[in-house]
Amino acid sequence: MSSPGASLHVLVIGAGSWGTALAASAANHAPTLLLARNEAVSSEINTRHSNTKYLGDIALPHSLKSTTSPQQAISHLQHGPQSKRLIILGVPVMAMRSTCETWLPLLQASNLADTPIVWTCKGFEQNSGQLPHEIVQSVFGNKIPNTGVLSGPSFAKEVTRNLPVALTIASHSSITVQNTTAALHANNTRIYASNDVIGVEVGGALKNVMAIACGISDGLELGANARAALITRGLAEITRLGIALGGQAATFSGLTGLGDLVLTATGDLSRNRQVGLALGQGQSLDRILAAGMTAEGVRCARDALNRATALNIEMPITQAVCDVLFNAMPPLQAVSNLLAREAKAEWQAE
């Protein structure tokens, strides 16, 4: 896949851990520019080839360049052939709307509106409860035709160390799939294609909530049996809501469903699991957040539950997580409530 990517020009917006990791991966075989907000971060990437704020002492490719200038970012894209450009939005859900609003006029004014744009964030937007593709649609409409979501079971530090990883690009645009694959499918990174944008996004959002639940269970020392049950029944909840929102059932047994859920619910690098662990060990959410521990599952749990309620979808694990996070329910009480639910067939609609 290296030859198609040789002339591809990649712009990654957002120099956090995941944006930097993807930029580093793309820079190994395509001209790649990483747009940062912080001048110190950008300078460190260019001079020391590291991003210690987000990735510690992991070495980045010398070919990766960074800037804080949107105009330099536009110029970088314009140097690529028209059909060989790609923008990766490496920003969190909370920044998606403002990022799209900023870049729509820039791309239109530069005749770059046909450039494929893929996003990597996972979650529901607070207050609106929208998934990322709904945010994109509300801002871009039909003005940016080539869009998609890149997701899958992945820790940024492992990707930056060039350890094996498999991701899914979901899009209805063939050039978006083609350019994303050309940018990233090489060495130890495998890219799989899908057209189920909704399913991929729901899996990515809700696995964070389920990882908090698994962390709480582990913090309470409830054992491996309980963790396995939570992962399995959590996947059932994810699938129910995903299908109700328009996703495809098969997606939830793939990389962005089961794969991402298992990684986030069991991996030591998972911030969502770490939040759950701290809750299960008796720490308050305020104390956890004050210590600098943030997790997307905390931000989106209530909005996920609200969307489920609007669709008359029962999500008992998500409800239990919300009770602990927002209703001051002791974790052990939330577990007891789950265990007190009536018996039923495993695949019976709940």
N, C-alpha and C positions, 0 to 999 in steps of 0.2 A: 504493500500500500504506500510505499515511500515515494514512488514517482509521481502519482497524482497529487500528493501533498507538497511536492517540491516548490510549485509555483503558487500554492495557496497562501493567502495573507490572512492571518488570524489576529483578531483583537479580543482580548479578554478584559472585561470591565469589572473591577473589584479585586483588590490585592489582599483579600483575606486568605485563610488557609486553603480553601477549595479552589478559589480563583487562581491562586498562585500555583497550586498543584497541577491544574489543567493547563495553565500557560506553560509550565515547565515541560509537561508531557508533549504539548504541541510544538514547542521550540526545538525539540530534538530533530524534527524533520520538516518544519515549515517556518517561514518568517513570522515571528509572533511578538506582539507588543502587549504589555500588561499595563492597563490604566489604573493608577492608584490615586487615592484622595490625599494621602499623606506624603509630603515631599521627602521626609526622612526614610520612609519605607521604600519609595521609588529609588532614591539615591543608593540605599544599601543593596538593592537588587542589581543595580547597574555597576556598582563598584566592588562590592564584596560577594556578590552572587549568593545572597542568602536573604531570608526574611525571618529574622529571629523572633519578631513579635508574634508571629503565627505558626512558624514551623521550626523554631529552635535553630540548631546549627546544621540543619540539612543543607547540603550544597545544591545550588540551582545551576542549570546549564548556562555557560557563558554566552550562548547564543540568545538567551532570553533578555529582552530589553524592556524597560519600564519608563513611563512618563506620567505626569500629572496634567498634561495638556490635552483637552479634547480635540483641539485642532491638529496636534501631532497625530492623534489617534485616527482622525479622519484622513490625513495625508497618508498614513500607513496603509489604510484600506484602499485608497485610490491607486496606490502603486501595484496592487494586485489586479490580474485580469478580471473582467466583469463577472465571470462565472466562477471565479476562484477566490471568494472572500467568505469570511465567517466571523460573526460576533458571538461571543459567549458571555452571557450575563452571570457573573459570579457573585451576585449580591443576594442578601436574604430577602424573604418575602416582604418584610416591613419596608424595604427600599425599592421594591419592584415598580410600584406605581410612579414614584418620583423619577426613577431612572428612565422608565419608558417615556415619561412626559418630557424629560430633558433631551433625550436622543431622537425623538420623532422629528422635530424641526431640523436638527443637525443633519440627519440622514436625508431628509427631503431636499434641503438646500444644497447638498453635496451630490445629488443624483445617486445616492446609495440606498434608496428605499427598497431595492430588490435584494439587498444583502441578507442572507439567511441569519436569523437570530435564534439562538437557543438559550434557555435559562436552566439553572441548576438548583434553584431554591426548592425547599420542601415545606409545605405547610399551608394553612389557611390565613388569609389576611385578617388581622384583628378588626373587629367591628363590622366590616362588610361580609366576612366569612367566605370571601371568594378564593378559589384556587388560582394559581399563577396564570393559567391560560385565560381565565375570565378577566383577570386584571389586564393582561395583554390585549385582549379583545376590546375591552372598554376604552383603552387608550389608543391603540393602533387602528382598530376597525379593520378596514381592507387596505389601509395605506401601506402596511408592511406585510406583504403576502407570504413570505417564507419564514415560518416560525416552528419551534418545536421545544421539547423538554428533554434534557439529558439527566439521567438518574441511574441509580443502582447501588448495590452494597459496596461502599467505599469509604475508607478513612484517608484523609488528605496526606498525612505523613507517610503512609504506606505507598501511595501513588507516587509521591515525590521521591521515594527511595527506589522507584522502579520495580516494586513488587507486583506480582500478577493481580489484575483486576478486570472485571467484566462489567460493562455499562450498557444501558439501553438508550437509544435515541428514538423518541416517539414524535412523529410528525406526519402530516398529510402532504408535505412538500418533498418531492423526490430530491431536489437540489439541496435541501436542508439535510436530509439523511446522507446524501453523497458527500457533501463538504465536511460534515461532522465526522464521518467515518474516515475520510482522507486525512483529517487533522489529527486524529487520535488513535486510529487502529494500527498499531505497530508495536514491536517489541513485546512487552508483557501486558499491553492493554488491548482488550478485545471489545469491539463495539457491535451490538446487535440492534436490529431495526424493528420498529413497531409502528402501528398507526393508532394505538390506543393512548392518546394523550391524557384523557381523563383517568383511566385506570392506573397509568404510571404515576400521575400526580397524587391520587388518593393513597396509593401504597406508600409513597414517599412521605406523605403528611402523617398518616395514622401510625406508621411504625414507630414514630417518635413517642407517641402517647403510650403505645404498648410497651416500649422500652422503659418508660418511667414506671409502669406497673410492675415489670419484671425486676427493676431495681429495688422497688419497695419490698417485693417478696424476698429478694436476696438480703436486703437490709434487715428484714425481720427473721432471717435464717429459716425460711420455710422449706428449703430444700430444692433439689433438682426436679423432683416430681412436679412441684408447684410451678416452677419456671416453665417446664415443658407444657403444662396445661395452659398457662397464660399465653405462651407463644401460639399454641394451636387454636385456642378459642379467640385469641386476639386476631389471628388471621381470618377467622370466620366473621368477626365484626367488620374488619377492613373490607372483606369481599362483599358483604351485604350492602354496606354503604356505597362501595364503588360501583356495584351493579345498578343500584338505585339512581346513582348520579349519571349513569350512561357508560360506565366502563365495561370491559369484556372480562368474563369470568376467568379465562385462561391466564390473563395478565397477572393475577394474584398468586399464581403458583410459580411465577418466574422470578427473574432477578430483582425487579422493582417491587415485588410483593413479598413472597417468602424469603428470598435472598436478603433483601434489605432489612426485613424484620429480624431475622436470626442474627445478623451482624450487629445491629443496633441494640438488641435486647441482651446480648451476651458479651460483646466486646468491651474490653477495659478502656478503649479510647472513646467510647460513646458518652457524650455529655448528658444525654437524656437518661441513660442508665445510672450515671453518677448522681444525678439529681434524685432519682428514685432511691438509690442506696442511702443517701443522706436523710431523706424523708423517713425511710424505714428504720433508720438508726436514731430517730427522735429529733432531728434538727427541723426547725421551722423553715417554711419557704422563704420568708423574709431574710433569715440569716443566710440561707444558701445563696440567694441572689445578691445579697450584700457582699458576700465573699468573692463575687465575680463569676460565679458559675451560672451560665445562661444556657438554655436549651430550647429548641424550637417547639418541642412538645408542650412546654409550659405555655407558650404564646398561643398555640392553636387548639389546645384541648377543648376549651369552652366553645369555640366557633365550630369545631367538628361536631360536638354534641348538639349544638343548636341546629345545624343542617340535618343531622340525623332525626332530631325531634320533628322538624318540619316535614320530613318524609315518612314519619311514623315508623322509623327504624330503631329497634331497641339495641343499645350498645352498653351493656352492663359494666364492662371493664372500663370503658371511657368515662362512664358515669362515676365509677369508683375513684378514678384518678382525679376527676374534677372535684369530687367531695373532699379528697385529701388536700388538693391544691388550693381550693377556693372557699370551701365550706367548713374548714377547721375540723374535719372529721379525723380522728386518730387512725393511722394506717391499719392497725389490727381490726378496728371496727369495720373499715371498708372491706377488708378481706372476709370478715365474718358475714357481711351482707351478701357478698358474692357466693359464699358457700351455702347460704340459706335459701338460694333460689331453688325453685321447684325442679324436680327431675324431669327430663324430656329426652326425646330421641336426638342423637347427635346432629343430624342434618335437618331436623324440624325447624321451620321458620320460627324465630324467637320473638 
